[in-house]
Amino acid sequence: MIIVMRSGAKKQELKEVLQKIRKLGYKTHIIHGVERDVIGAVGDERGKARLQSLESLAGVEKVVPILKPFKLAGREIHPEPTVVNVGKVGIGGAGFAIIAGPCSVESREQILATAEAVKKGGAAILRGGAFKPRTSPYSFQGLEEEGLRILAEAGEKYKLPVITEIVNPMDADLVYQYADIIQVGARNVQNFALLKILGQIDKPILLKRGMMTTIEEFLMSAEYILSEGNSQVVLCERGIRTFEKATRNTLDLSAVPVIKGMSHLPVIVDPSHAVGHWQYVLPMSKAAAAVGADGLMIEVHVHPEEAFSDGLQSLKPEKFRELVREIRPFVRAAGKKL
């Protein structure tokens, strides 16, 4: 339910309404507007009739049901776009943020060289996997804590916030120590135990869409994080599974404007994982910028032919610089600034 306060309602009246909502067993989410405050009451659907009675309280203008199942991710409570800040980097709003780096942290030399390259090329955030969920149990699984330390060192040296993926809920405290933003990969988009834990921390979360996840299911996964109190969620479209085999997945670019119409959360695109071939990354990056994405996640490796994972889809540093240069007109055309 949305409780709309009257214009000019007193602070005490707002306080009393909040107390009443919480007493009924609901969580409250307040949006302070220019003229009035709006309260989102989230909880058990069976208590809607009790919430409707709040219209009788002083200072309340009306109580409106939230129609969408994703209460906090939707625009009904939060109509204005959210900007998620990762250090000094804003994702959302008028900005366009580029996250770049290798699929996996393989060595200190590799990640430092790649960090230097993406920094010079125009990246705002450094990516690198320390825990790698792979289709085959025999594939490289990551350097774990050693990889986290190396990634953090590279980020500090080149003044780049770092993002890395979490796989196991038990690693939440460990990853928290090193990462500036924590990634939930496509395979864990509906790992609700993990999402609940991440909802209780005070760092941004990048949530990737699953290969067979509908947009509504995607937003409901974001809802798990938001409902636990963490409002810093960035959504990432990274391709869905279809019958087509020419590319690794099918990049659903229509998801960007569709999600933006339904949710206030920022949306970025990962064309590298979607197409699976480096030569298609640039055109799909242009398309992502053109449809209004808030940023990109690009795989970059100094020697992709030697990469432990995803070398086929990784750009060399010179190709990454070319990508950043060529997408600028598309970013400007969408009303954003790179």
Residue pairs with C-beta under 8 A, 6 or more apart in sequence:
1 40
1 41
1 48
1 51
1 52
1 63
1 64
1 65
1 66
2 38
2 39
2 40
2 41
2 63
2 64
2 65
2 66
2 76
2 77
3 17
3 21
3 38
3 39
3 40
3 41
3 51
3 54
3 60
3 63
4 36
4 38
4 60
4 61
4 62
4 63
4 64
5 13
5 14
5 17
5 36
5 37
5 38
5 39
5 59
5 60
5 61
6 36
6 59
6 60
6 61
7 35
7 36
7 61
8 36
9 36
9 37
9 59
9 60
10 59
13 57
13 58
13 59
13 60
14 37
14 39
14 59
16 57
16 58
16 59
17 39
17 54
17 57
17 59
17 60
18 28
18 30
18 39
20 54
20 57
21 28
21 39
21 41
21 51
21 54
22 28
24 41
24 43
24 47
24 50
24 51
25 43
25 44
25 47
26 41
26 42
26 43
26 44
26 47
26 51
27 41
27 42
27 43
27 227
28 39
28 40
28 41
28 42
29 39
29 40
29 42
29 72
29 77
30 37
30 38
30 39
30 40
31 37
31 38
31 39
31 40
31 77
31 78
36 61
38 77
40 66
40 71
40 72
40 77
40 78
41 51
42 71
42 72
42 227
48 65
51 63
52 63
54 60
54 63
55 62
55 63
64 76
66 74
66 76
66 77
67 76
68 74
68 76
68 262
69 216
69 220
69 223
70 216
70 219
70 220
70 222
70 223
70 262
70 263
71 77
71 223
71 227
72 78
72 223
72 226
72 227
72 231
73 219
73 220
73 222
73 223
73 226
73 233
73 263
73 264
73 265
74 219
74 262
74 263
74 264
75 261
75 262
75 263
75 264
78 264
79 264
80 264
81 92
81 93
81 260
81 264
81 266
82 92
82 231
82 264
82 265
82 266
83 90
83 91
83 92
83 93
83 95
83 266
84 90
84 91
84 92
84 204
84 232
84 233
84 234
84 265
84 266
85 91
85 204
85 232
86 97
86 125
86 161
86 163
86 180
86 181
86 204
87 161
87 180
88 161
89 97
89 124
89 125
89 161
90 97
91 97
91 204
91 234
91 266
91 268
91 294
91 295
92 234
92 265
92 266
92 294
93 266
93 294
94 335
94 336
94 337
95 294
95 295
95 336
95 337
96 289
96 293
96 294
96 295
96 331
96 336
96 337
96 338
97 124
97 125
97 268
97 294
97 295
97 296
98 122
98 123
98 124
98 125
98 295
98 296
98 298
98 324
98 338
99 123
99 124
99 125
99 126
99 127
99 163
99 268
99 295
99 296
99 297
99 298
100 118
100 121
100 123
100 125
100 126
100 127
100 297
100 298
100 299
100 300
100 320
101 111
101 114
101 115
101 118
101 123
101 126
101 127
101 128
101 299
101 300
102 110
102 111
102 114
102 127
102 128
102 129
102 299
102 300
102 301
102 307
102 314
103 129
103 132
103 299
103 301
103 307
103 308
103 309
103 310
103 314
104 128
104 129
104 130
104 132
104 140
104 142
104 143
104 147
104 307
104 308
104 309
104 310
105 111
105 128
105 129
105 130
105 142
105 143
105 147
105 148
105 150
105 151
105 164
106 143
106 307
106 308
107 150
108 150
108 153
110 301
110 302
110 303
111 128
111 150
111 151
111 154
112 150
112 153
112 154
112 157
113 302
114 126
114 128
114 154
114 300
114 301
114 302
114 317
115 126
115 154
115 155
115 157
115 158
115 160
116 158
117 300
117 302
117 317
117 320
118 126
118 160
118 300
118 317
118 320
119 126
119 158
119 159
119 160
120 317
120 321
121 300
121 317
121 320
121 321
121 324
122 321
122 324
122 338
123 160
123 298
123 300
123 320
123 324
124 160
124 161
125 160
125 161
125 162
125 163
125 180
125 181
126 151
126 154
126 155
126 158
126 160
126 161
126 162
126 163
127 162
127 163
127 164
127 183
127 297
127 299
128 147
128 150
128 151
128 154
128 162
128 163
128 164
129 142
129 147
129 164
129 165
129 309
130 142
130 143
130 144
130 145
130 146
130 147
130 148
130 151
130 164
130 165
130 175
131 141
131 142
131 144
131 147
131 164
131 165
131 166
131 167
131 168
131 171
131 175
132 139
132 140
132 141
132 142
132 165
132 167
132 309
133 165
133 167
133 185
133 187
133 188
134 140
134 141
134 309
139 309
140 308
140 309
143 150
145 174
147 164
148 164
148 174
148 175
148 177
148 178
148 179
149 178
151 162
151 164
151 178
151 179
152 162
152 178
152 179
154 160
154 162
155 161
155 162
155 180
161 180
161 181
162 178
162 179
162 180
162 181
163 179
163 180
163 181
163 182
163 183
163 206
164 175
164 178
164 179
164 182
164 183
165 182
165 183
165 184
165 185
166 172
166 175
166 182
166 183
166 184
166 188
166 194
166 198
167 185
167 188
168 194
169 191
169 193
169 194
169 197
172 194
172 197
172 198
172 201
175 182
176 182
176 201
176 203
179 203
180 203
180 204
181 203
181 204
181 205
181 206
181 234
182 198
182 201
182 203
182 204
182 205
182 206
183 205
183 206
183 208
184 191
184 194
184 195
184 198
184 205
184 206
184 207
184 208
185 208
186 208
186 209
186 210
186 211
186 213
186 238
186 273
187 210
188 194
189 207
189 208
189 209
189 210
189 213
189 217
189 218
189 221
190 210
190 213
190 217
190 221
192 221
192 224
195 221
195 224
195 225
196 224
196 225
196 228
198 205
198 225
198 228
198 230
199 224
199 225
199 226
199 227
199 228
199 229
199 230
200 228
200 229
200 230
201 230
202 230
202 232
203 230
203 232
204 232
204 233
204 234
205 225
205 230
205 232
205 233
205 234
206 234
206 236
206 268
206 297
207 218
207 221
207 222
207 225
207 233
207 234
207 235
207 236
208 236
208 238
208 270
209 218
209 235
209 236
209 237
209 238
209 240
209 252
209 255
210 217
210 218
211 239
211 240
211 241
211 249
212 240
212 241
213 221
213 240
215 255
215 258
215 259
215 262
218 235
218 259
219 259
219 262
219 263
222 233
222 235
222 263
222 265
225 233
226 233
233 265
234 265
234 266
234 267
234 268
234 294
235 259
235 263
235 265
235 266
235 267
235 268
236 267
236 268
236 269
236 270
236 297
237 251
237 252
237 253
237 255
237 256
237 259
237 267
237 268
237 269
237 270
237 274
237 293
238 249
238 251
238 269
238 270
238 273
238 274
238 297
239 247
239 248
239 249
239 250
239 251
239 252
239 270
239 273
239 274
239 275
240 249
240 250
240 252
241 249
241 250
242 249
242 250
244 250
247 274
247 275
247 276
247 277
247 280
248 273
248 274
248 275
248 276
248 277
248 313
249 273
249 274
249 275
249 276
250 274
251 269
251 271
251 274
251 275
251 284
251 288
253 269
253 284
253 287
253 288
253 291
254 291
255 267
256 267
256 269
256 288
256 291
256 292
256 293
257 291
257 292
259 265
259 267
260 267
260 292
266 294
266 295
267 293
267 294
268 293
268 294
268 295
268 296
268 297
269 284
269 285
269 288
269 293
269 295
269 296
269 297
270 296
270 297
270 298
271 280
271 281
271 284
271 285
271 288
271 296
271 298
272 278
272 281
272 297
272 298
272 299
272 310
272 313
272 314
272 315
273 299
273 310
273 313
274 284
275 281
275 284
275 313
276 312
276 313
277 312
277 313
278 304
278 312
278 313
278 314
278 315
278 319
281 298
281 313
281 315
281 323
282 319
282 322
282 323
282 326
282 327
285 296
285 298
285 323
285 327
286 326
286 327
286 330
287 330
288 296
289 296
289 327
289 330
289 331
289 333
289 334
289 336
290 330
290 333
290 334
291 334
292 334
292 336
293 334
294 336
296 327
298 315
298 320
298 323
299 310
299 313
299 314
299 315
300 314
300 315
300 316
300 317
300 320
301 307
301 311
301 314
301 315
301 316
302 316
302 317
304 311
304 312
304 314
304 315
304 316
305 311
307 314
315 323
324 338
327 338
328 338
331 337
331 338
332 338
